[in-house]
Amino acid sequence: MIDILFFGRMADLMRERRVRLDLTDAHGSLFRLREEIFQDLVDSGRITPGLIRMSVNQVVTHSDQPLSDGDEVAFFSVFSGG
């Protein structure tokens, strides 16, 4: 299983903050997981894939990151600070 967390606009769009998902070969990478979760929102124009940031086990990473059982994945919007 993997834990998936949503923050900010991602949580608003998903209407939940946390889900648990069985890890399958279909979710072998962060890219595939992102595609599965957000495809309807991308297709409807409610979100742009380039504006989705991701982390695995609290480390910001890129979509080619492989996933392992027990990982914590987070999706969040682009943000800035100063």
PyMOL Python script that loads the backbone (N, CA, C, O; Angstrom):
from pymol import cmd

cmd.read_pdbstr("""\
ATOM      1  N   MET A   1       0.837  -1.182   0.000  1.00  0.00           N
ATOM      2  CA  MET A   1       0.000   0.000   0.000  1.00  0.00           C
ATOM      3  C   MET A   1       0.883   1.246   0.000  1.00  0.00           C
ATOM      4  O   MET A   1       1.991   1.251   0.537  1.00  0.00           O
ATOM      5  N   ILE A   2       0.364   2.284  -0.609  1.00  0.00           N
ATOM      6  CA  ILE A   2       1.008   3.587  -0.534  1.00  0.00           C
ATOM      7  C   ILE A   2      -0.011   4.581   0.008  1.00  0.00           C
ATOM      8  O   ILE A   2      -1.209   4.468  -0.251  1.00  0.00           O
ATOM      9  N   ASP A   3       0.478   5.542   0.753  1.00  0.00           N
ATOM     10  CA  ASP A   3      -0.350   6.643   1.244  1.00  0.00           C
ATOM     11  C   ASP A   3      -0.197   7.798   0.283  1.00  0.00           C
ATOM     12  O   ASP A   3       0.917   8.151  -0.105  1.00  0.00           O
ATOM     13  N   ILE A   4      -1.318   8.389  -0.105  1.00  0.00           N
ATOM     14  CA  ILE A   4      -1.306   9.524  -1.019  1.00  0.00           C
ATOM     15  C   ILE A   4      -1.932  10.707  -0.306  1.00  0.00           C
ATOM     16  O   ILE A   4      -3.067  10.635   0.164  1.00  0.00           O
ATOM     17  N   LEU A   5      -1.174  11.804  -0.231  1.00  0.00           N
ATOM     18  CA  LEU A   5      -1.628  13.022   0.432  1.00  0.00           C
ATOM     19  C   LEU A   5      -1.837  14.114  -0.603  1.00  0.00           C
ATOM     20  O   LEU A   5      -1.083  14.216  -1.570  1.00  0.00           O
ATOM     21  N   PHE A   6      -2.862  14.928  -0.396  1.00  0.00           N
ATOM     22  CA  PHE A   6      -3.153  16.056  -1.277  1.00  0.00           C
ATOM     23  C   PHE A   6      -3.138  17.328  -0.445  1.00  0.00           C
ATOM     24  O   PHE A   6      -3.716  17.374   0.641  1.00  0.00           O
ATOM     25  N   PHE A   7      -2.474  18.360  -0.955  1.00  0.00           N
ATOM     26  CA  PHE A   7      -2.371  19.634  -0.246  1.00  0.00           C
ATOM     27  C   PHE A   7      -2.867  20.773  -1.126  1.00  0.00           C
ATOM     28  O   PHE A   7      -2.801  20.699  -2.353  1.00  0.00           O
ATOM     29  N   GLY A   8      -3.364  21.823  -0.488  1.00  0.00           N
ATOM     30  CA  GLY A   8      -3.760  23.036  -1.196  1.00  0.00           C
ATOM     31  C   GLY A   8      -4.826  22.776  -2.238  1.00  0.00           C
ATOM     32  O   GLY A   8      -5.816  22.092  -1.981  1.00  0.00           O
ATOM     33  N   ARG A   9      -4.607  23.333  -3.416  1.00  0.00           N
ATOM     34  CA  ARG A   9      -5.575  23.202  -4.513  1.00  0.00           C
ATOM     35  C   ARG A   9      -5.811  21.746  -4.892  1.00  0.00           C
ATOM     36  O   ARG A   9      -6.916  21.380  -5.290  1.00  0.00           O
ATOM     37  N   MET A  10      -4.781  20.914  -4.771  1.00  0.00           N
ATOM     38  CA  MET A  10      -4.953  19.494  -5.091  1.00  0.00           C
ATOM     39  C   MET A  10      -6.003  18.865  -4.178  1.00  0.00           C
ATOM     40  O   MET A  10      -6.843  18.091  -4.639  1.00  0.00           O
ATOM     41  N   ALA A  11      -5.961  19.191  -2.892  1.00  0.00           N
ATOM     42  CA  ALA A  11      -6.953  18.666  -1.946  1.00  0.00           C
ATOM     43  C   ALA A  11      -8.342  19.190  -2.283  1.00  0.00           C
ATOM     44  O   ALA A  11      -9.324  18.451  -2.204  1.00  0.00           O
ATOM     45  N   ASP A  12      -8.428  20.458  -2.658  1.00  0.00           N
ATOM     46  CA  ASP A  12      -9.725  21.028  -3.038  1.00  0.00           C
ATOM     47  C   ASP A  12     -10.297  20.309  -4.256  1.00  0.00           C
ATOM     48  O   ASP A  12     -11.477  19.960  -4.274  1.00  0.00           O
ATOM     49  N   LEU A  13      -9.479  20.090  -5.256  1.00  0.00           N
ATOM     50  CA  LEU A  13      -9.948  19.433  -6.477  1.00  0.00           C
ATOM     51  C   LEU A  13     -10.302  17.963  -6.248  1.00  0.00           C
ATOM     52  O   LEU A  13     -11.258  17.454  -6.834  1.00  0.00           O
ATOM     53  N   MET A  14      -9.546  17.297  -5.413  1.00  0.00           N
ATOM     54  CA  MET A  14      -9.790  15.876  -5.154  1.00  0.00           C
ATOM     55  C   MET A  14     -10.888  15.660  -4.116  1.00  0.00           C
ATOM     56  O   MET A  14     -11.447  14.568  -4.013  1.00  0.00           O
ATOM     57  N   ARG A  15     -11.193  16.702  -3.351  1.00  0.00           N
ATOM     58  CA  ARG A  15     -12.203  16.649  -2.284  1.00  0.00           C
ATOM     59  C   ARG A  15     -11.841  15.663  -1.182  1.00  0.00           C
ATOM     60  O   ARG A  15     -12.711  15.105  -0.514  1.00  0.00           O
ATOM     61  N   GLU A  16     -10.558  15.463  -1.007  1.00  0.00           N
ATOM     62  CA  GLU A  16     -10.050  14.670   0.104  1.00  0.00           C
ATOM     63  C   GLU A  16      -8.574  14.982   0.291  1.00  0.00           C
ATOM     64  O   GLU A  16      -7.912  15.493  -0.612  1.00  0.00           O
ATOM     65  N   ARG A  17      -8.079  14.672   1.459  1.00  0.00           N
ATOM     66  CA  ARG A  17      -6.690  14.997   1.777  1.00  0.00           C
ATOM     67  C   ARG A  17      -5.780  13.772   1.796  1.00  0.00           C
ATOM     68  O   ARG A  17      -4.564  13.900   1.658  1.00  0.00           O
ATOM     69  N   ARG A  18      -6.363  12.591   1.966  1.00  0.00           N
ATOM     70  CA  ARG A  18      -5.537  11.384   2.070  1.00  0.00           C
ATOM     71  C   ARG A  18      -6.309  10.186   1.533  1.00  0.00           C
ATOM     72  O   ARG A  18      -7.501  10.022   1.790  1.00  0.00           O
ATOM     73  N   VAL A  19      -5.594   9.357   0.782  1.00  0.00           N
ATOM     74  CA  VAL A  19      -6.140   8.067   0.349  1.00  0.00           C
ATOM     75  C   VAL A  19      -5.043   7.017   0.465  1.00  0.00           C
ATOM     76  O   VAL A  19      -3.855   7.337   0.433  1.00  0.00           O
ATOM     77  N   ARG A  20      -5.452   5.772   0.598  1.00  0.00           N
ATOM     78  CA  ARG A  20      -4.513   4.649   0.586  1.00  0.00           C
ATOM     79  C   ARG A  20      -4.824   3.830  -0.651  1.00  0.00           C
ATOM     80  O   ARG A  20      -5.986   3.641  -1.011  1.00  0.00           O
ATOM     81  N   LEU A  21      -3.786   3.352  -1.291  1.00  0.00           N
ATOM     82  CA  LEU A  21      -3.956   2.646  -2.552  1.00  0.00           C
ATOM     83  C   LEU A  21      -3.026   1.448  -2.586  1.00  0.00           C
ATOM     84  O   LEU A  21      -1.861   1.542  -2.198  1.00  0.00           O
ATOM     85  N   ASP A  22      -3.543   0.324  -3.052  1.00  0.00           N
ATOM     86  CA  ASP A  22      -2.679  -0.839  -3.262  1.00  0.00           C
ATOM     87  C   ASP A  22      -1.735  -0.537  -4.409  1.00  0.00           C
ATOM     88  O   ASP A  22      -2.163  -0.070  -5.465  1.00  0.00           O
ATOM     89  N   LEU A  23      -0.478  -0.797  -4.213  1.00  0.00           N
ATOM     90  CA  LEU A  23       0.526  -0.569  -5.250  1.00  0.00           C
ATOM     91  C   LEU A  23       0.499  -1.741  -6.221  1.00  0.00           C
ATOM     92  O   LEU A  23       0.679  -2.894  -5.828  1.00  0.00           O
ATOM     93  N   THR A  24       0.272  -1.430  -7.495  1.00  0.00           N
ATOM     94  CA  THR A  24       0.265  -2.459  -8.535  1.00  0.00           C
ATOM     95  C   THR A  24       1.276  -2.068  -9.604  1.00  0.00           C
ATOM     96  O   THR A  24       1.845  -0.977  -9.561  1.00  0.00           O
ATOM     97  N   ASP A  25       1.495  -2.951 -10.552  1.00  0.00           N
ATOM     98  CA  ASP A  25       2.400  -2.634 -11.660  1.00  0.00           C
ATOM     99  C   ASP A  25       1.918  -1.417 -12.434  1.00  0.00           C
ATOM    100  O   ASP A  25       2.721  -0.693 -13.023  1.00  0.00           O
ATOM    101  N   ALA A  26       0.610  -1.190 -12.434  1.00  0.00           N
ATOM    102  CA  ALA A  26       0.052  -0.029 -13.135  1.00  0.00           C
ATOM    103  C   ALA A  26       0.482   1.280 -12.489  1.00  0.00           C
ATOM    104  O   ALA A  26       0.434   2.334 -13.122  1.00  0.00           O
ATOM    105  N   HIS A  27       0.901   1.214 -11.230  1.00  0.00           N
ATOM    106  CA  HIS A  27       1.353   2.409 -10.517  1.00  0.00           C
ATOM    107  C   HIS A  27       2.862   2.375 -10.295  1.00  0.00           C
ATOM    108  O   HIS A  27       3.349   2.940  -9.315  1.00  0.00           O
ATOM    109  N   GLY A  28       3.600   1.736 -11.171  1.00  0.00           N
ATOM    110  CA  GLY A  28       5.020   1.518 -10.956  1.00  0.00           C
ATOM    111  C   GLY A  28       5.870   2.760 -10.832  1.00  0.00           C
ATOM    112  O   GLY A  28       6.960   2.716 -10.261  1.00  0.00           O
ATOM    113  N   SER A  29       5.383   3.873 -11.362  1.00  0.00           N
ATOM    114  CA  SER A  29       6.145   5.119 -11.253  1.00  0.00           C
ATOM    115  C   SER A  29       5.210   6.246 -10.832  1.00  0.00           C
ATOM    116  O   SER A  29       3.988   6.144 -10.944  1.00  0.00           O
ATOM    117  N   LEU A  30       5.801   7.289 -10.360  1.00  0.00           N
ATOM    118  CA  LEU A  30       5.038   8.461  -9.946  1.00  0.00           C
ATOM    119  C   LEU A  30       4.266   9.039 -11.126  1.00  0.00           C
ATOM    120  O   LEU A  30       3.140   9.508 -10.958  1.00  0.00           O
ATOM    121  N   PHE A  31       4.860   9.011 -12.318  1.00  0.00           N
ATOM    122  CA  PHE A  31       4.185   9.512 -13.517  1.00  0.00           C
ATOM    123  C   PHE A  31       2.877   8.767 -13.757  1.00  0.00           C
ATOM    124  O   PHE A  31       1.839   9.390 -13.984  1.00  0.00           O
ATOM    125  N   ARG A  32       2.920   7.445 -13.708  1.00  0.00           N
ATOM    126  CA  ARG A  32       1.708   6.652 -13.960  1.00  0.00           C
ATOM    127  C   ARG A  32       0.653   6.888 -12.889  1.00  0.00           C
ATOM    128  O   ARG A  32      -0.538   6.961 -13.191  1.00  0.00           O
ATOM    129  N   LEU A  33       1.081   7.005 -11.658  1.00  0.00           N
ATOM    130  CA  LEU A  33       0.137   7.286 -10.577  1.00  0.00           C
ATOM    131  C   LEU A  33      -0.509   8.648 -10.778  1.00  0.00           C
ATOM    132  O   LEU A  33      -1.725   8.785 -10.642  1.00  0.00           O
ATOM    133  N   ARG A  34       0.291   9.650 -11.099  1.00  0.00           N
ATOM    134  CA  ARG A  34      -0.241  10.996 -11.339  1.00  0.00           C
ATOM    135  C   ARG A  34      -1.243  10.985 -12.485  1.00  0.00           C
ATOM    136  O   ARG A  34      -2.308  11.594 -12.389  1.00  0.00           O
ATOM    137  N   GLU A  35      -0.901  10.291 -13.572  1.00  0.00           N
ATOM    138  CA  GLU A  35      -1.810  10.217 -14.719  1.00  0.00           C
ATOM    139  C   GLU A  35      -3.146   9.604 -14.319  1.00  0.00           C
ATOM    140  O   GLU A  35      -4.204  10.108 -14.696  1.00  0.00           O
ATOM    141  N   GLU A  36      -3.095   8.527 -13.562  1.00  0.00           N
ATOM    142  CA  GLU A  36      -4.332   7.851 -13.161  1.00  0.00           C
ATOM    143  C   GLU A  36      -5.193   8.737 -12.263  1.00  0.00           C
ATOM    144  O   GLU A  36      -6.408   8.820 -12.446  1.00  0.00           O
ATOM    145  N   ILE A  37      -4.573   9.384 -11.312  1.00  0.00           N
ATOM    146  CA  ILE A  37      -5.327  10.182 -10.345  1.00  0.00           C
ATOM    147  C   ILE A  37      -5.898  11.445 -10.965  1.00  0.00           C
ATOM    148  O   ILE A  37      -7.049  11.795 -10.702  1.00  0.00           O
ATOM    149  N   PHE A  38      -5.119  12.130 -11.778  1.00  0.00           N
ATOM    150  CA  PHE A  38      -5.513  13.463 -12.243  1.00  0.00           C
ATOM    151  C   PHE A  38      -6.040  13.519 -13.674  1.00  0.00           C
ATOM    152  O   PHE A  38      -6.370  14.607 -14.145  1.00  0.00           O
ATOM    153  N   GLN A  39      -6.132  12.397 -14.385  1.00  0.00           N
ATOM    154  CA  GLN A  39      -6.498  12.434 -15.799  1.00  0.00           C
ATOM    155  C   GLN A  39      -7.828  13.135 -16.057  1.00  0.00           C
ATOM    156  O   GLN A  39      -7.925  13.935 -16.988  1.00  0.00           O
ATOM    157  N   ASP A  40      -8.842  12.860 -15.266  1.00  0.00           N
ATOM    158  CA  ASP A  40     -10.143  13.511 -15.474  1.00  0.00           C
ATOM    159  C   ASP A  40     -10.046  15.018 -15.293  1.00  0.00           C
ATOM    160  O   ASP A  40     -10.674  15.775 -16.033  1.00  0.00           O
ATOM    161  N   LEU A  41      -9.265  15.458 -14.316  1.00  0.00           N
ATOM    162  CA  LEU A  41      -9.108  16.895 -14.079  1.00  0.00           C
ATOM    163  C   LEU A  41      -8.326  17.558 -15.207  1.00  0.00           C
ATOM    164  O   LEU A  41      -8.624  18.690 -15.588  1.00  0.00           O
ATOM    165  N   VAL A  42      -7.333  16.863 -15.741  1.00  0.00           N
ATOM    166  CA  VAL A  42      -6.564  17.393 -16.871  1.00  0.00           C
ATOM    167  C   VAL A  42      -7.455  17.467 -18.107  1.00  0.00           C
ATOM    168  O   VAL A  42      -7.474  18.480 -18.806  1.00  0.00           O
ATOM    169  N   ASP A  43      -8.190  16.393 -18.371  1.00  0.00           N
ATOM    170  CA  ASP A  43      -9.068  16.356 -19.547  1.00  0.00           C
ATOM    171  C   ASP A  43     -10.125  17.450 -19.504  1.00  0.00           C
ATOM    172  O   ASP A  43     -10.489  18.001 -20.543  1.00  0.00           O
ATOM    173  N   SER A  44     -10.616  17.769 -18.324  1.00  0.00           N
ATOM    174  CA  SER A  44     -11.654  18.795 -18.192  1.00  0.00           C
ATOM    175  C   SER A  44     -11.068  20.206 -18.138  1.00  0.00           C
ATOM    176  O   SER A  44     -11.812  21.185 -18.091  1.00  0.00           O
ATOM    177  N   GLY A  45      -9.734  20.315 -18.143  1.00  0.00           N
ATOM    178  CA  GLY A  45      -9.089  21.623 -18.117  1.00  0.00           C
ATOM    179  C   GLY A  45      -9.043  22.267 -16.748  1.00  0.00           C
ATOM    180  O   GLY A  45      -8.725  23.450 -16.631  1.00  0.00           O
ATOM    181  N   ARG A  46      -9.356  21.506 -15.707  1.00  0.00           N
ATOM    182  CA  ARG A  46      -9.360  22.067 -14.353  1.00  0.00           C
ATOM    183  C   ARG A  46      -7.967  22.155 -13.750  1.00  0.00           C
ATOM    184  O   ARG A  46      -7.755  22.855 -12.759  1.00  0.00           O
ATOM    185  N   ILE A  47      -7.018  21.443 -14.350  1.00  0.00           N
ATOM    186  CA  ILE A  47      -5.644  21.487 -13.842  1.00  0.00           C
ATOM    187  C   ILE A  47      -4.676  21.220 -14.994  1.00  0.00           C
ATOM    188  O   ILE A  47      -5.004  20.510 -15.944  1.00  0.00           O
ATOM    189  N   THR A  48      -3.493  21.793 -14.896  1.00  0.00           N
ATOM    190  CA  THR A  48      -2.434  21.593 -15.881  1.00  0.00           C
ATOM    191  C   THR A  48      -1.365  20.700 -15.253  1.00  0.00           C
ATOM    192  O   THR A  48      -0.884  21.002 -14.161  1.00  0.00           O
ATOM    193  N   PRO A  49      -0.982  19.602 -15.923  1.00  0.00           N
ATOM    194  CA  PRO A  49      -0.011  18.682 -15.325  1.00  0.00           C
ATOM    195  C   PRO A  49       1.271  19.359 -14.852  1.00  0.00           C
ATOM    196  O   PRO A  49       1.835  18.959 -13.834  1.00  0.00           O
ATOM    197  N   GLY A  50       1.741  20.377 -15.571  1.00  0.00           N
ATOM    198  CA  GLY A  50       2.976  21.057 -15.191  1.00  0.00           C
ATOM    199  C   GLY A  50       2.884  21.833 -13.892  1.00  0.00           C
ATOM    200  O   GLY A  50       3.903  22.262 -13.351  1.00  0.00           O
ATOM    201  N   LEU A  51       1.679  22.017 -13.390  1.00  0.00           N
ATOM    202  CA  LEU A  51       1.494  22.756 -12.142  1.00  0.00           C
ATOM    203  C   LEU A  51       1.325  21.839 -10.939  1.00  0.00           C
ATOM    204  O   LEU A  51       1.072  22.306  -9.829  1.00  0.00           O
ATOM    205  N   ILE A  52       1.463  20.550 -11.157  1.00  0.00           N
ATOM    206  CA  ILE A  52       1.360  19.584 -10.067  1.00  0.00           C
ATOM    207  C   ILE A  52       2.769  19.241  -9.597  1.00  0.00           C
ATOM    208  O   ILE A  52       3.581  18.744 -10.377  1.00  0.00           O
ATOM    209  N   ARG A  53       3.057  19.500  -8.345  1.00  0.00           N
ATOM    210  CA  ARG A  53       4.340  19.121  -7.756  1.00  0.00           C
ATOM    211  C   ARG A  53       4.132  17.843  -6.958  1.00  0.00           C
ATOM    212  O   ARG A  53       3.033  17.569  -6.477  1.00  0.00           O
ATOM    213  N   MET A  54       5.206  17.061  -6.824  1.00  0.00           N
ATOM    214  CA  MET A  54       5.103  15.756  -6.192  1.00  0.00           C
ATOM    215  C   MET A  54       6.277  15.508  -5.260  1.00  0.00           C
ATOM    216  O   MET A  54       7.380  16.016  -5.463  1.00  0.00           O
ATOM    217  N   SER A  55       6.009  14.717  -4.238  1.00  0.00           N
ATOM    218  CA  SER A  55       7.098  14.261  -3.379  1.00  0.00           C
ATOM    219  C   SER A  55       6.862  12.795  -3.033  1.00  0.00           C
ATOM    220  O   SER A  55       5.727  12.318  -3.006  1.00  0.00           O
ATOM    221  N   VAL A  56       7.946  12.103  -2.773  1.00  0.00           N
ATOM    222  CA  VAL A  56       7.892  10.724  -2.304  1.00  0.00           C
ATOM    223  C   VAL A  56       8.692  10.679  -1.016  1.00  0.00           C
ATOM    224  O   VAL A  56       9.865  11.049  -0.985  1.00  0.00           O
ATOM    225  N   ASN A  57       8.049  10.224   0.039  1.00  0.00           N
ATOM    226  CA  ASN A  57       8.676  10.142   1.362  1.00  0.00           C
ATOM    227  C   ASN A  57       9.280  11.483   1.772  1.00  0.00           C
ATOM    228  O   ASN A  57      10.395  11.547   2.291  1.00  0.00           O
ATOM    229  N   GLN A  58       8.524  12.547   1.529  1.00  0.00           N
ATOM    230  CA  GLN A  58       8.827  13.919   1.929  1.00  0.00           C
ATOM    231  C   GLN A  58      10.023  14.531   1.199  1.00  0.00           C
ATOM    232  O   GLN A  58      10.632  15.480   1.691  1.00  0.00           O
ATOM    233  N   VAL A  59      10.359  13.990   0.029  1.00  0.00           N
ATOM    234  CA  VAL A  59      11.419  14.550  -0.804  1.00  0.00           C
ATOM    235  C   VAL A  59      10.805  14.907  -2.154  1.00  0.00           C
ATOM    236  O   VAL A  59      10.281  14.035  -2.848  1.00  0.00           O
ATOM    237  N   VAL A  60      10.867  16.187  -2.531  1.00  0.00           N
ATOM    238  CA  VAL A  60      10.329  16.619  -3.821  1.00  0.00           C
ATOM    239  C   VAL A  60      11.103  15.905  -4.922  1.00  0.00           C
ATOM    240  O   VAL A  60      12.332  15.835  -4.890  1.00  0.00           O
ATOM    241  N   THR A  61      10.373  15.383  -5.884  1.00  0.00           N
ATOM    242  CA  THR A  61      10.999  14.551  -6.904  1.00  0.00           C
ATOM    243  C   THR A  61      10.325  14.753  -8.255  1.00  0.00           C
ATOM    244  O   THR A  61       9.380  15.533  -8.378  1.00  0.00           O
ATOM    245  N   HIS A  62      10.815  14.051  -9.258  1.00  0.00           N
ATOM    246  CA  HIS A  62      10.274  14.124 -10.614  1.00  0.00           C
ATOM    247  C   HIS A  62       9.405  12.910 -10.895  1.00  0.00           C
ATOM    248  O   HIS A  62       9.396  11.946 -10.129  1.00  0.00           O
ATOM    249  N   SER A  63       8.679  12.968 -11.991  1.00  0.00           N
ATOM    250  CA  SER A  63       7.684  11.941 -12.285  1.00  0.00           C
ATOM    251  C   SER A  63       8.270  10.575 -12.628  1.00  0.00           C
ATOM    252  O   SER A  63       7.534   9.588 -12.636  1.00  0.00           O
ATOM    253  N   ASP A  64       9.564  10.485 -12.911  1.00  0.00           N
ATOM    254  CA  ASP A  64      10.137   9.179 -13.239  1.00  0.00           C
ATOM    255  C   ASP A  64      10.535   8.382 -11.996  1.00  0.00           C
ATOM    256  O   ASP A  64      11.085   7.287 -12.112  1.00  0.00           O
ATOM    257  N   GLN A  65      10.264   8.918 -10.828  1.00  0.00           N
ATOM    258  CA  GLN A  65      10.577   8.257  -9.562  1.00  0.00           C
ATOM    259  C   GLN A  65       9.803   6.936  -9.453  1.00  0.00           C
ATOM    260  O   GLN A  65       8.575   6.943  -9.544  1.00  0.00           O
ATOM    261  N   PRO A  66      10.494   5.803  -9.260  1.00  0.00           N
ATOM    262  CA  PRO A  66       9.771   4.543  -9.045  1.00  0.00           C
ATOM    263  C   PRO A  66       9.118   4.541  -7.664  1.00  0.00           C
ATOM    264  O   PRO A  66       9.585   5.211  -6.743  1.00  0.00           O
ATOM    265  N   LEU A  67       8.046   3.788  -7.536  1.00  0.00           N
ATOM    266  CA  LEU A  67       7.339   3.695  -6.263  1.00  0.00           C
ATOM    267  C   LEU A  67       7.528   2.315  -5.663  1.00  0.00           C
ATOM    268  O   LEU A  67       7.667   1.321  -6.376  1.00  0.00           O
ATOM    269  N   SER A  68       7.532   2.273  -4.328  1.00  0.00           N
ATOM    270  CA  SER A  68       7.661   1.016  -3.600  1.00  0.00           C
ATOM    271  C   SER A  68       6.558   0.925  -2.564  1.00  0.00           C
ATOM    272  O   SER A  68       6.027   1.938  -2.109  1.00  0.00           O
ATOM    273  N   ASP A  69       6.224  -0.293  -2.202  1.00  0.00           N
ATOM    274  CA  ASP A  69       5.229  -0.508  -1.171  1.00  0.00           C
ATOM    275  C   ASP A  69       5.641   0.238   0.098  1.00  0.00           C
ATOM    276  O   ASP A  69       6.801   0.181   0.506  1.00  0.00           O
ATOM    277  N   GLY A  70       4.699   0.930   0.715  1.00  0.00           N
ATOM    278  CA  GLY A  70       4.970   1.679   1.934  1.00  0.00           C
ATOM    279  C   GLY A  70       5.343   3.132   1.711  1.00  0.00           C
ATOM    280  O   GLY A  70       5.479   3.881   2.679  1.00  0.00           O
ATOM    281  N   ASP A  71       5.513   3.555   0.462  1.00  0.00           N
ATOM    282  CA  ASP A  71       5.860   4.953   0.175  1.00  0.00           C
ATOM    283  C   ASP A  71       4.721   5.893   0.551  1.00  0.00           C
ATOM    284  O   ASP A  71       3.547   5.523   0.535  1.00  0.00           O
ATOM    285  N   GLU A  72       5.104   7.112   0.886  1.00  0.00           N
ATOM    286  CA  GLU A  72       4.151   8.199   1.081  1.00  0.00           C
ATOM    287  C   GLU A  72       4.340   9.167  -0.084  1.00  0.00           C
ATOM    288  O   GLU A  72       5.426   9.714  -0.278  1.00  0.00           O
ATOM    289  N   VAL A  73       3.287   9.371  -0.847  1.00  0.00           N
ATOM    290  CA  VAL A  73       3.319  10.249  -2.015  1.00  0.00           C
ATOM    291  C   VAL A  73       2.468  11.467  -1.707  1.00  0.00           C
ATOM    292  O   VAL A  73       1.366  11.339  -1.174  1.00  0.00           O
ATOM    293  N   ALA A  74       2.970  12.644  -2.037  1.00  0.00           N
ATOM    294  CA  ALA A  74       2.194  13.872  -1.835  1.00  0.00           C
ATOM    295  C   ALA A  74       2.110  14.637  -3.145  1.00  0.00           C
ATOM    296  O   ALA A  74       3.077  14.710  -3.904  1.00  0.00           O
ATOM    297  N   PHE A  75       0.939  15.205  -3.395  1.00  0.00           N
ATOM    298  CA  PHE A  75       0.704  16.064  -4.551  1.00  0.00           C
ATOM    299  C   PHE A  75       0.311  17.435  -4.037  1.00  0.00           C
ATOM    300  O   PHE A  75      -0.533  17.553  -3.148  1.00  0.00           O
ATOM    301  N   PHE A  76       0.922  18.474  -4.594  1.00  0.00           N
ATOM    302  CA  PHE A  76       0.626  19.831  -4.149  1.00  0.00           C
ATOM    303  C   PHE A  76       0.826  20.792  -5.304  1.00  0.00           C
ATOM    304  O   PHE A  76       1.474  20.463  -6.297  1.00  0.00           O
ATOM    305  N   SER A  77       0.266  21.973  -5.166  1.00  0.00           N
ATOM    306  CA  SER A  77       0.355  22.999  -6.206  1.00  0.00           C
ATOM    307  C   SER A  77       1.687  23.716  -6.139  1.00  0.00           C
ATOM    308  O   SER A  77       2.374  23.699  -5.118  1.00  0.00           O
ATOM    309  N   VAL A  78       2.033  24.343  -7.243  1.00  0.00           N
ATOM    310  CA  VAL A  78       3.205  25.215  -7.275  1.00  0.00           C
ATOM    311  C   VAL A  78       2.972  26.345  -6.282  1.00  0.00           C
ATOM    312  O   VAL A  78       1.867  26.882  -6.197  1.00  0.00           O
ATOM    313  N   PHE A  79       3.996  26.703  -5.541  1.00  0.00           N
ATOM    314  CA  PHE A  79       3.879  27.799  -4.588  1.00  0.00           C
ATOM    315  C   PHE A  79       5.177  28.581  -4.581  1.00  0.00           C
ATOM    316  O   PHE A  79       6.192  28.129  -5.111  1.00  0.00           O
ATOM    317  N   SER A  80       5.137  29.744  -3.984  1.00  0.00           N
ATOM    318  CA  SER A  80       6.358  30.545  -3.866  1.00  0.00           C
ATOM    319  C   SER A  80       6.443  31.083  -2.453  1.00  0.00           C
ATOM    320  O   SER A  80       5.461  31.088  -1.709  1.00  0.00           O
ATOM    321  N   GLY A  81       7.581  31.516  -2.113  1.00  0.00           N
ATOM    322  CA  GLY A  81       7.785  32.061  -0.777  1.00  0.00           C
ATOM    323  C   GLY A  81       8.882  33.097  -0.807  1.00  0.00           C
ATOM    324  O   GLY A  81       9.521  33.323  -1.835  1.00  0.00           O
ATOM    325  N   GLY A  82       9.085  33.703   0.295  1.00  0.00           N
ATOM    326  CA  GLY A  82      10.102  34.730   0.307  1.00  0.00           C
ATOM    327  C   GLY A  82      10.674  34.936   1.664  1.00  0.00           C
ATOM    328  O   GLY A  82      11.554  35.779   1.842  1.00  0.00           O
TER     329      GLY A  82
END
""", "prot")
cmd.dss("prot")
cmd.show_as("cartoon", "prot")
cmd.util.cbc("prot")
cmd.orient("prot")
